[in-house]
Amino acid sequence: MISIEPGSGPTVRRILLGTQLRRLRESKGITREEAGYRIRASESKISRMELGRVGFKERDVVDLLAMYGVDDERERDALLALVREANAPGWWHQYADVLPDWFQTYVGLEEAASVLRVYEVQFVPGLLQTASYARAVMARGWPAAAEEEIERRVSIRITRQELLTKQGGPRLWAVVDERHCGGRSAAGRCSGLSSST
């Protein structure tokens, strides 16, 4: 049976669903190419689905489950419910205009983590930055960006910090280079550390 930790977002659900589909396919000795043909897709699409890198069409999953011989109604219903949950946008999707695709995946995995370990050589880690520190870092990193874009980048950084204070949130282990303290710029002072952590 499928078990999902509370707080796991769509990224983790896509990965879990893809893993389940791969397990079912392999248990029947079906190749990715054969599975792709069944849903009118390529072998590489099946690979991306099984790795949780793409969204799922319910129709495709229904066809694959039939091909894989999944006729237990409860198992089918659980997997199809997972399709809907995996396709739901995460809170960070509203920031897609300022987040690269790879970082959206990172934020999705970060949300489901139990432990986060970071080492930062140049800046205070993002999950520990105050809004003013983050703003200074963003303005430096994107000097041509409009103020509104900078504020959206700061907003997502501050919103990400909320996972550290929620019940059952991850533990954070951060190694911060001591050279962050005593600098003259806002991006170089220890006061950039968030007081919420």
Beta strands, then each sheet from edge to edge (+ up, - down):
strand 1: 115-120
strand 2: 171-176
sheet 1: 1+ 2+
end
